[in-house]
């Protein structure tokens, strides 16, 4: 009888524990609330490739793997937490010496990017005295990049208006950049005097996702690959004082798997799209001219990944450079972009930004502001008339525009 009592009591305790844990554990987030998942239509084999790339994206590199010897972070996922926007605590610093039209990225002095951390026993970098311009950057979200990568150049050029021929005050232009040694042009690319249109990066300085991955592996983590064999080192420690790990530290297949992972991440999900205030906010967003740069809809051509072929997507960007005025001038040129020119950042996923930033939004290229209203207040140059139009709205109308942005 005593044994039965113990059994019943134990069972009761298990039920109590289960109920208690259920109350303490947060609910599983809905699909539209997370920045994770694959694009629809992948084959089982492609899903496996995506998972392999996901593993490599999250890989934490050690000194034995070739980390450094100087670096910013030891994993892709440390900057792109949950595939979302970065945080000021993981910001990057680009630097250069600019003298009029002459730009020196100080490659012999550790440029173009500061690596403020180092492996044990090695000296981290400090900014060289020759640097006179600096640009802080936080990492962008990586969702939906496959759609942007699949887009043809002509679709971007269709919205370019460098001389403002239509008189709307907007004069977006593409950033033509020199291709990397490993760039292989596809049918979507249109060359211009040996250069190609950049579409990734804060100033559209990277043509492909592969360009971005190879650059980040080296400049953010000090990891060499088959595409870039030259290891980082701190010039203050002497020339080519590396990490004693044979190069390349990762293979081409590693790079390609990360690229595939990023190409096959789903587009950021919408929320509350049918809400009356959200719809009203979207109409106001267009009415005051924001949609002139934050273009809603594009359609991809044929792609080597069938799931990306002939797909309509909604990035809210034109992928062009725009003069954003003095308040956003970092004096740091990239490609043909000047310090005051920035690529229109895609707005999709912006409503989920705080989820990957510790509960508070850090917006603009350097994370200096914490609200959409503050972001709009920094819009100058071509966007100054749009800022004025927003400021002229009633508070109720402004709130609806913000609700629309939060739904993206």
C-alpha positions as CSV (number, residue, x, y, z in Angstrom):
1,X,0.0,0.0,0.0
2,X,2.9,2.3,0.8
3,X,4.5,1.6,-2.6
4,X,1.2,2.6,-4.4
5,X,1.1,5.8,-2.4
6,X,4.6,6.7,-3.4
7,X,3.8,5.9,-7.1
8,X,0.7,8.1,-7.1
9,X,2.6,10.9,-5.4
10,X,5.4,10.7,-7.9
11,X,3.0,10.8,-10.8
12,X,1.3,13.9,-9.3
13,X,4.6,15.6,-8.9
14,X,5.4,14.9,-12.6
15,X,2.1,16.4,-13.7
16,X,2.7,19.5,-11.4
17,X,6.2,19.9,-12.9
18,X,5.0,19.6,-16.4
19,X,2.2,22.2,-15.9
20,X,4.7,24.5,-14.1
21,X,7.2,24.3,-16.9
22,X,4.5,25.0,-19.5
23,X,3.7,28.2,-17.6
24,X,7.3,29.2,-17.4
25,X,8.4,28.4,-20.9
26,X,7.6,31.0,-23.6
27,X,5.3,29.9,-26.4
28,X,6.9,28.7,-29.7
29,X,7.1,31.7,-31.9
30,X,5.0,31.8,-35.1
31,X,6.7,31.5,-38.5
32,X,6.1,35.1,-39.3
33,X,7.8,36.2,-36.1
34,X,11.2,34.7,-36.8
35,X,14.0,35.4,-39.2
36,X,14.8,31.8,-40.0
37,X,13.7,29.2,-42.5
38,X,14.2,28.3,-46.2
39,X,12.6,29.7,-49.3
40,X,9.6,27.7,-50.5
41,X,10.2,25.0,-53.1
42,X,13.6,23.6,-52.3
43,X,14.2,19.9,-53.0
44,X,15.2,17.5,-50.2
45,X,18.8,17.7,-51.4
46,X,18.8,21.5,-51.3
47,X,17.3,21.4,-47.8
48,X,20.3,19.3,-46.7
49,X,22.7,21.7,-48.5
50,X,21.0,24.6,-46.6
51,X,21.4,22.8,-43.3
52,X,25.1,22.3,-44.0
53,X,25.5,25.9,-44.8
54,X,23.7,26.9,-41.7
55,X,26.1,24.8,-39.7
56,X,29.1,26.5,-41.3
57,X,27.5,30.0,-40.9
58,X,27.3,29.3,-37.1
59,X,30.7,27.7,-36.8
60,X,32.9,29.2,-34.1
61,X,36.5,29.4,-35.2
62,X,39.4,28.9,-32.8
63,X,43.1,29.7,-33.1
64,X,43.7,26.1,-34.2
65,X,41.2,26.6,-37.0
66,X,43.0,29.7,-38.3
67,X,41.1,32.4,-36.5
68,X,42.9,35.7,-36.8
69,X,45.6,36.4,-35.8
70,X,43.6,39.6,-35.6
71,X,39.8,39.5,-36.0
72,X,36.5,41.2,-35.1
73,X,34.3,38.1,-34.4
74,X,34.9,34.4,-34.4
75,X,31.7,33.4,-36.2
76,X,29.3,34.7,-38.8
77,X,26.4,34.2,-36.5
78,X,27.9,36.4,-33.8
79,X,27.3,39.5,-35.9
80,X,24.1,38.3,-37.6
81,X,22.3,37.0,-34.5
82,X,19.3,35.0,-35.5
83,X,20.0,36.1,-39.1
84,X,18.9,39.6,-38.0
85,X,20.6,43.1,-37.8
86,X,23.7,43.5,-35.8
87,X,24.2,45.4,-32.5
88,X,26.6,48.3,-31.7
89,X,28.6,46.0,-29.5
90,X,29.6,44.0,-32.6
91,X,30.1,47.0,-34.9
92,X,32.8,47.2,-37.6
93,X,35.1,50.1,-38.3
94,X,36.3,50.9,-41.8
95,X,39.0,53.5,-42.2
96,X,41.0,55.2,-44.9
97,X,43.1,58.3,-45.8
98,X,41.2,60.6,-48.1
99,X,42.9,63.6,-49.7
100,X,40.5,65.2,-52.1
101,X,39.8,62.7,-54.8
102,X,42.7,60.4,-53.8
103,X,41.5,57.5,-51.6
104,X,44.1,55.3,-49.8
105,X,42.5,52.4,-47.9
106,X,45.8,51.9,-46.1
107,X,46.1,48.3,-46.9
108,X,49.7,48.2,-45.7
109,X,48.6,49.6,-42.4
110,X,45.9,47.0,-41.7
111,X,43.1,48.6,-43.8
112,X,40.4,48.7,-44.9
113,X,38.9,47.4,-41.6
114,X,40.0,47.4,-38.0
115,X,40.5,44.1,-36.3
116,X,40.4,45.0,-32.6
117,X,40.7,41.5,-31.2
118,X,43.6,39.0,-31.5
119,X,44.4,35.4,-30.7
120,X,46.3,34.8,-27.4
121,X,49.8,36.2,-27.4
122,X,49.2,38.4,-30.5
123,X,48.7,42.2,-30.5
124,X,45.3,43.4,-31.8
125,X,45.1,46.3,-34.2
126,X,44.7,49.9,-33.4
127,X,43.7,52.6,-35.9
128,X,46.8,53.9,-37.8
129,X,47.7,57.6,-37.4
130,X,47.4,58.0,-41.2
131,X,43.7,57.3,-41.2
132,X,41.6,60.4,-41.4
133,X,38.1,59.0,-42.2
134,X,36.3,56.4,-40.3
135,X,32.9,54.6,-40.8
136,X,31.2,52.6,-38.1
137,X,28.9,49.8,-39.4
138,X,26.5,47.3,-37.8
139,X,25.8,44.0,-39.6
140,X,22.7,43.8,-41.8
141,X,20.0,41.1,-41.7
142,X,20.8,38.3,-44.1
143,X,17.2,37.1,-44.9
144,X,16.0,37.1,-48.5
145,X,19.4,37.8,-50.0
146,X,18.9,35.0,-52.6
147,X,16.1,37.0,-54.2
148,X,18.3,40.1,-54.4
149,X,21.2,38.0,-55.8
150,X,18.9,36.5,-58.4
151,X,17.6,39.9,-59.7
152,X,18.9,41.0,-63.1
153,X,20.8,44.3,-63.4
154,X,18.3,45.7,-65.8
155,X,15.6,45.6,-63.1
156,X,17.9,47.8,-61.0
157,X,18.8,50.1,-63.9
158,X,15.1,50.6,-64.7
159,X,14.8,52.7,-61.5
160,X,18.0,54.7,-61.9
161,X,17.6,58.4,-62.6
162,X,21.0,59.9,-62.0
163,X,20.0,63.3,-63.5
164,X,16.5,63.4,-62.0
165,X,14.9,63.4,-65.5
166,X,11.4,62.9,-64.0
167,X,11.8,65.8,-61.6
168,X,10.8,64.0,-58.5
169,X,13.9,65.1,-56.6
170,X,15.3,61.5,-56.5
171,X,18.4,60.7,-58.5
172,X,19.4,57.2,-57.7
173,X,22.3,55.6,-59.5
174,X,24.0,52.2,-59.4
175,X,27.4,51.7,-57.8
176,X,29.7,50.4,-60.4
177,X,32.6,48.5,-58.8
178,X,35.6,46.5,-59.9
179,X,34.8,42.8,-59.8
180,X,36.8,40.4,-57.6
181,X,39.3,38.0,-59.2
182,X,36.9,35.1,-58.6
183,X,33.8,36.9,-59.9
184,X,32.1,35.0,-62.7
185,X,29.5,37.1,-64.5
186,X,26.1,35.6,-65.2
187,X,23.4,36.5,-67.7
188,X,21.8,38.8,-65.1
189,X,25.0,41.0,-65.0
190,X,25.5,44.0,-67.4
191,X,29.1,45.1,-67.6
192,X,30.1,48.8,-67.8
193,X,33.7,49.5,-68.8
194,X,34.8,46.3,-67.0
195,X,32.8,47.1,-63.8
196,X,29.6,45.7,-62.5
197,X,26.7,46.9,-60.4
198,X,27.0,46.3,-56.7
199,X,23.9,45.4,-54.8
200,X,25.1,44.2,-51.4
201,X,26.7,46.2,-48.6
202,X,25.8,49.5,-47.0
203,X,27.0,51.3,-50.1
204,X,26.3,48.5,-52.6
205,X,30.0,47.8,-52.8
206,X,29.7,44.0,-53.3
207,X,28.4,42.5,-56.5
208,X,27.5,39.0,-55.2
209,X,26.9,37.2,-52.0
210,X,30.1,35.2,-52.6
211,X,32.0,38.5,-52.7
212,X,30.5,39.4,-49.3
213,X,31.2,36.0,-47.7
214,X,34.8,35.9,-48.8
215,X,35.4,39.5,-47.6
216,X,33.7,38.8,-44.3
217,X,35.6,35.6,-43.6
218,X,38.9,37.4,-44.0
219,X,38.1,40.9,-42.7
220,X,35.8,39.9,-39.8
221,X,37.5,36.6,-38.7
222,X,40.9,36.4,-40.4
223,X,39.9,33.2,-42.2
224,X,41.5,32.6,-45.6
225,X,39.8,30.6,-48.3
226,X,40.6,29.3,-51.8
227,X,39.3,32.7,-53.0
228,X,41.6,34.8,-50.8
229,X,44.7,33.1,-49.6
230,X,46.4,36.2,-48.0
231,X,46.1,36.0,-44.2
232,X,45.6,39.0,-42.0
233,X,48.3,40.3,-39.7
234,X,48.9,43.3,-37.6
235,X,51.5,45.5,-39.4
236,X,52.7,46.7,-36.0
237,X,53.9,43.1,-35.3
238,X,55.8,42.9,-38.6
239,X,55.1,41.8,-42.1
240,X,53.2,38.5,-42.6
241,X,53.2,37.6,-38.9
242,X,50.4,35.1,-39.3
243,X,48.7,32.5,-37.2
244,X,50.8,29.5,-38.2
245,X,47.8,27.7,-39.7
246,X,48.2,26.6,-43.3
247,X,46.2,28.5,-45.9
248,X,43.5,28.2,-47.1
249,X,41.9,27.8,-43.7
250,X,38.6,26.9,-45.2
251,X,37.9,25.3,-48.6
252,X,35.9,26.5,-51.6
253,X,33.2,24.1,-50.6
254,X,32.9,25.7,-47.2
255,X,32.5,29.1,-48.8
256,X,30.0,27.8,-51.3
257,X,27.9,26.1,-48.6
258,X,27.6,29.4,-46.7
259,X,26.7,31.2,-49.9
260,X,24.0,28.6,-50.6
261,X,22.6,28.9,-47.1
262,X,22.3,32.7,-47.5
263,X,20.8,32.4,-51.0
264,X,18.1,30.0,-49.7
265,X,17.0,31.9,-46.5
266,X,13.4,32.9,-46.8
267,X,12.3,36.5,-47.3
268,X,11.5,38.3,-44.0
269,X,7.8,37.7,-43.2
270,X,5.1,40.3,-43.0
271,X,2.8,40.7,-40.0
272,X,-0.6,42.3,-39.7
273,X,-0.6,43.2,-43.4
274,X,-4.4,43.3,-43.4
275,X,-4.8,45.6,-40.4
276,X,-6.6,48.8,-41.4
277,X,-4.1,51.1,-39.8
278,X,-1.2,49.2,-41.4
279,X,-2.9,49.6,-44.8
280,X,-3.5,53.2,-44.2
281,X,0.2,53.6,-43.1
282,X,1.3,52.0,-46.4
283,X,-0.8,54.4,-48.4
284,X,0.7,57.3,-46.5
285,X,4.2,55.9,-47.0
286,X,3.6,56.0,-50.8
287,X,1.8,59.3,-50.7
288,X,4.7,61.2,-49.0
289,X,7.2,59.7,-51.5
290,X,9.1,57.1,-49.5
291,X,8.3,54.4,-52.1
292,X,10.3,56.4,-54.7
293,X,13.4,54.8,-53.2
294,X,11.9,52.0,-51.1
295,X,10.4,50.3,-54.1
296,X,8.0,47.6,-53.1
297,X,8.1,44.9,-55.7
298,X,10.6,43.1,-58.0
299,X,10.4,39.8,-59.9
300,X,13.4,37.6,-60.5
301,X,14.3,36.0,-63.9
302,X,15.3,32.4,-64.3
303,X,17.8,31.2,-61.8
304,X,20.0,28.2,-61.3
305,X,18.0,27.5,-58.1
306,X,14.5,26.8,-59.4
307,X,12.8,28.1,-56.3
308,X,14.3,31.5,-57.0
309,X,13.1,31.6,-60.6
310,X,10.3,34.1,-61.6
311,X,9.6,35.0,-58.0
312,X,7.9,38.2,-57.0
313,X,9.4,39.7,-53.8
314,X,9.0,42.8,-51.8
315,X,12.3,44.3,-50.4
316,X,11.3,48.0,-50.2
317,X,14.6,49.1,-51.8
318,X,15.8,50.1,-55.2
319,X,19.4,48.9,-54.5
320,X,20.7,52.3,-55.8
321,X,22.9,55.0,-54.3
322,X,21.3,58.2,-53.1
323,X,22.6,61.4,-51.6
324,X,21.4,61.2,-48.0
325,X,22.8,64.6,-46.9
326,X,25.3,65.9,-44.4
327,X,24.0,64.1,-41.3
328,X,24.7,60.7,-42.8
329,X,28.0,61.7,-44.5
330,X,30.7,59.4,-43.2
331,X,33.3,60.7,-45.7
332,X,34.2,57.1,-46.5
333,X,34.0,56.3,-50.3
334,X,33.4,52.8,-51.6
335,X,33.4,52.0,-55.3
336,X,31.9,55.0,-56.9
337,X,29.9,55.9,-53.8
338,X,30.9,59.0,-51.9
339,X,30.6,59.5,-48.2
340,X,27.1,61.0,-48.3
341,X,25.8,58.3,-50.7
342,X,24.2,55.1,-49.4
343,X,22.3,52.2,-51.0
344,X,18.6,52.3,-50.1
345,X,18.5,49.7,-47.3
346,X,15.8,47.0,-47.8
347,X,13.1,47.6,-45.2
348,X,11.7,44.0,-45.2
349,X,12.3,42.5,-41.8
350,X,12.8,45.9,-40.1
351,X,9.9,45.3,-37.8
352,X,11.7,42.3,-36.3
353,X,15.0,44.2,-35.9
354,X,14.8,44.5,-32.1
355,X,14.4,40.7,-31.7
356,X,18.0,40.2,-32.8
357,X,19.3,43.3,-31.1
358,X,18.5,42.5,-27.5
359,X,15.0,44.0,-27.4
360,X,15.8,47.5,-28.6
361,X,16.2,48.7,-32.2
362,X,19.6,50.1,-33.3
363,X,19.0,51.6,-36.7
364,X,20.9,53.4,-39.5
365,X,24.2,52.0,-40.8
366,X,25.9,52.5,-37.5
367,X,23.0,51.8,-35.1
368,X,23.0,55.4,-33.7
369,X,19.3,55.7,-33.4
370,X,16.5,53.7,-31.8
371,X,13.3,54.6,-33.5
372,X,11.8,55.0,-36.9
373,X,11.1,58.7,-36.2
374,X,14.8,59.3,-35.5
375,X,15.8,57.5,-38.7
376,X,13.5,59.7,-40.7
377,X,14.9,62.8,-39.0
378,X,18.3,61.9,-40.4
379,X,17.1,61.8,-44.0
380,X,18.6,64.7,-45.9
381,X,19.9,65.3,-49.4
382,X,17.5,63.7,-51.9
383,X,15.3,62.5,-49.0
384,X,14.9,65.9,-47.4
385,X,11.5,66.5,-49.1
386,X,10.3,63.1,-47.9
387,X,11.3,64.0,-44.3
388,X,9.5,67.2,-44.5
389,X,6.4,65.5,-45.9
390,X,6.4,63.0,-43.0
391,X,6.9,65.8,-40.5
392,X,3.8,67.6,-42.0
393,X,1.6,64.6,-41.2
394,X,-0.7,64.6,-38.2
395,X,0.4,62.5,-35.2
396,X,-2.2,59.9,-36.0
397,X,-1.0,59.7,-39.6
398,X,2.6,59.4,-38.4
399,X,1.6,56.6,-36.0
400,X,0.0,54.7,-38.9
401,X,3.2,55.0,-41.0
402,X,5.2,53.6,-38.1
403,X,2.7,50.7,-37.7
404,X,3.2,49.9,-41.4
405,X,7.0,49.9,-40.9
406,X,6.6,47.6,-37.9
407,X,4.6,45.2,-40.0
408,X,7.5,44.7,-42.4
